[in-house]
Amino acid sequence: MSAAPAPAEPELSVVISCYFEELTIDEFHARLSRTLEETGRSYEIIFVNDGSADGTWERLEAVFEKDEHVTAVVDLMKNSGQSNAKTPGLKFARGRSVVMIDSDLQLDPEDLPKLIAKREEGFDLVSGYREERSDPLMRKLPSKIANVIMRRASRTSIRDFGCTYKIYDARLVRAFEFGPFKPWRPVPVVSMAQRIAEVPVAHHERKVGKSGWTFSKLFAYNMENLVNVSDRPFQLVGLLFMLAGTVLVLRLGAELFLDIRILRQVTPGLILNVLAVGVLLILGVLSLVGEFVIRNFLLLQRKPAFVIRCVRSRVDAARA
């Protein structure tokens, strides 16, 4: 392995968040470094410990000491979630392309050359997709729902949003100026990419530990993406209610003035069903409104998405 430090502007910045990865960091780092060396591209690696309470941070410090291509390691005070944890890593990324991959060895670092080759064809974003996903049903089901929501939110047809194996044009990432009060989110970034490609990647069962993505966290993530479905998320709901009201007015008018009938005869059972559906729709809309209100309140409170405990770096943060 080369002992030379990464250049001022490497071709690739690999940003990795780690959560209870004490037993996989060394193997992951060795395989990733070997793969990056074989590509012949200049690179840097940035690790973020997402509040792991095991020996993950100590292993990252050891990796930092022995590999000068690891330009920064960041330790967060508390588990902040995968997307939030990537944000401080992005602050140190100087490369022309930003690579993201998990360190739990469910994804193969050896697949990286396929993504790099596609990126060099001129694509703004290259996303891996898991052809045969090795996850339990309780992970796959909410992930499928999230994929539908995120495709709609980003106005793209990416088949596997949940696969974190991606290469971004760094200009896309930096344009959003992510930080503790505006943490990393892939959907808005993807929505600004015009040239997108996908390549298949291998996926394996998790070797050790368990995923930080619980069902409740996946549900919360889906809700967050749902409120970001469009710039005007209640237009569709408003349109549906207007159409329903129009049909009701037409029905009443036809019954009063014309010898025709729109829809079936109104019965107590039909009225009860309509009321039940209406109540459920109203509750759903109120839930979305509440989600918006809470998020705006949190933004006003200026609560950071993460707090850094310690940083070891060979360079200054790209953007303070």
N, C-alpha and C positions, 0 to 999 in steps of 0.2 A: 504494500500500500504506500502511495506517495506521501511524503512528509511535508510537502510544500503546501502552504496555506492557499485557500481559494482566492482567486483574483478579485479585484474590486467589484467587478460586475460579472459573476459567473453566468454560464448559460442556464443552469438549473438551480433553483432553491427548493429543497425538499423539506416540507414542514410536517411534523409528526406530533400528534398529541398521544400521551401514554397514560393509561389508568390501570394500576396493578399489573404491570408488565415486567416485574423483577426477573421472572424466569425466562422471558422471551427476548429481552432487549439485546443481549449479546449476540444471539443467533441472528436476529433481525438486522442489527447493525452490520454484522459481517457479510450477510448476503446482499444487503442493499449497497454497501460500499463496493463489494466486488463487482456487482452489476453496473454501478455507475462508472467505475474505472474502465470496465470493458467497453462502455459506450464511447469513450474518448472525449467526452464533453467535460468542460469545467463545471464544477458543482460545489454546493455547500449543503450541509444538513443542519436543521434546527429542531431540537427536541423540546417539548413542553410536558412537564409532569403535572397532570391534572389532579393534584391533591391526593395522590396515592399515599396510603399509610403503610405500605410495605417498604421494601428496599429499592424501589424504582429510582428515586432521586440519587441514591448513592451509586447505582449502576450507571446512570446518565453522567454523573460527575466523572466516573472512571473512563467512560467512553470519550468524554470531552478532553480528558488529559492525554489520551493516547492517539487521538485522531484529530489533526488540525483542520480537516475538512468539516468537522463539527464546529461550526462557528459560534453557536450559542446554545445553551441549555437554560430553561426557565422553570422555576418551581412555583406553583400556585399554592396559596394558603389552604384552599378548600376546593373540593371537586366542583367544577363549574359547568360541566357538560362538554361534549366533544367539540361542538361548533365554537363555543365561547373560548375553549382552551386553545384553539388554533390561532386566535386573534393575536396574542402577544408574540407568537412565532412569526406571524406575518410582518410584524414591526421590524424584524431583523433580516427579512428576506430581501436580497439585493439582486437576485437573478432576473434574467429576461423571461423566464418561464417559472411558474410556481407549481411544484408537484405535491400532491397530497396522497397519503397512503396510511393505513392503520399499521400499528406495530405488533398486533396480536398474532401475526403469521397466518391469518385466515386468507390473506391475499399474498401472492408471490412477488417479491421484489424482482424476480427474474422476468416478469412480464413487462417491466418498465420499458425496455427497448421498443416494444410494439407501439406503446403510446408516444414515445419520443419520435419515432419514424413518422407517425401520422401527424403529429404536431408540426414537424418540419415540412409537411406538404402545404402549410399555410393556414391551418385551422386555428381559430381563436381558443377553442376548448376541445380537448380530447377526453372522453369519459370512458372508463372501463364498464363493462356490464358482465354480471356473473351468469354464465350459461347454465351452470348447475349449482344452485345455492345450497350450502350445507348449514342450514339454520332450522331451529324448531318452528312449528306452525305458528306459535304465539309471537314469533318475530316476523315471520313472513307475511301474515295477514295484515297487521297495521302498516308494514312496509309497503304492501301493494296499494293500500289506501293512500299512503303518503306519496307514492309515485304518481297517482292520478292527480292529487291536489297540486303537487309541485310542477307537473307538466302543464297544468292549467295556469298556475301562477306565473310560470316563466315563459309561457307561450312557446314551448318547444315540445319535441316528441322524444326526448331522452327516455329510454326504456327502463333504466335502473339508476334513479337519482340517489338511492340509498348507498350505492357503491361509492366509497370515498376515494377510489383510485382515479384521480383526474389530474390533467395538466392544463393550467390556465395561462393565457397570455398575461404576464405580470401587470401590464397596463390596465387590464380589466380589474384586477384585484386592487391596485393602488388607487384607482379612480374613486373608490368608495370611502377611502380614508377610515378604515375600520380601527376601532380602539375600544377601551373599556366601557364607553358609553354608547358605542355602536359596534357590537360584536359581529364577527364573521357570520354571514349567512349566504349559502350558495345560490339560492333562488334568484335574488336580484342581480347577482353577477352573471349567472347563466342567461338571464333574460336580456342582457346587453350584448351577448355574443351572437354574431350572425353566422359564422362558419363553425359548425359543430360536427364532430365525428365521434363514432363509438367503436371500440374494439373489444373483443371477448377476453375475459381474464379468468383464471382459475380461482376457485373458492374452496376452502377447507373448513372442517370443523375446528372449533377453537381448541387449541392444545391444552392450555392451562387456564385456571381462573374462570370468571364469568363476565359476560358483557355488561357494560355500564348502562346499556339501553334496556330499561325495564319497560313493561307495558304502559305504565303511567307516564314515563318520559316520552315514549313514542306517541301517546295520545296527546300530550301537551305540545309536542313538536308539530303534530298534525293540525292542532287548533291554531297554532301560531301561523302556519302556512295558509290555513283556511282564511284567516282575516287579511292575508296579503294576496288573495286570489286575483284582485284587480285594483286599480286606482279608485274605482267607485263600486265597492263590493255589494251595495244594497240596490243597485239599479235592477239587477235580475229579479230580486225579491219584489221590488216595487212594480216591475212589469207584470209579474205573475198575478199580484193582487189586482192590478188595473184590468187585466184580461178577465179575471174571475168576476170583478164588479161589472164589467161591460156585458158579459154573458147574462148576469143576473138581471140587469136593466132591460136587455133585449127580451128576456123571458117574460118579465112582468108586462112590458109593453105589448108583446105579441098576444099575451093572454087577455089583456084588457081591450085592445083595439082590433085585433085580427082573429080570424078563425083558424089560426095555426098554433101549434104548441112546440116550444123549444125545450128540450130535455124532458124527462119523465115527470109525472105528477108529483108534486111535493107531498111527502108523507112525514109523520113525526120521526120515523126511523132515519129518513134521509137528512132531515134537519139536524138530528143528533150526531150523525156521522160528519156532516159539514162542520158543526160546531167543534167536534173533537179534533178534526184536522186543523181547523183554524186556530184553536188553542195551542196545538203542538207547533204550528208555524210561528205563532207569536212568541212562544217560549224560545224557539230556536233563534229567532231574530234578536230577542232580548239577550240571549247568551252571547251572540256575536257583538252586540252593542257593549255589553259588559266587558268583553275581552278588549275591545278598543279602549274603553274608559280606563281599565286597569293598566294597560300598556302605556297610555298617555300619562297616567298618574306616576307610574314608575319612571318614565322619562323625565318628568318634572322634578322628581326626587333626586335625580342624578345618582342613582344607585349603580355602582360599577358592576359589570358582568363577571369580573374576576379581580382578585387582588394578588399581586406578585410578592412572593416571599423572598426569592433569591434569583439572581441572574448571574450566569457566568458567560462572558462573551468576548470574542476576539475583535468585534467591531461594534460601533455605536449603532443604536437602533436606527433603521432607515428613516423613520418618521417618529419624532418624539411626541 
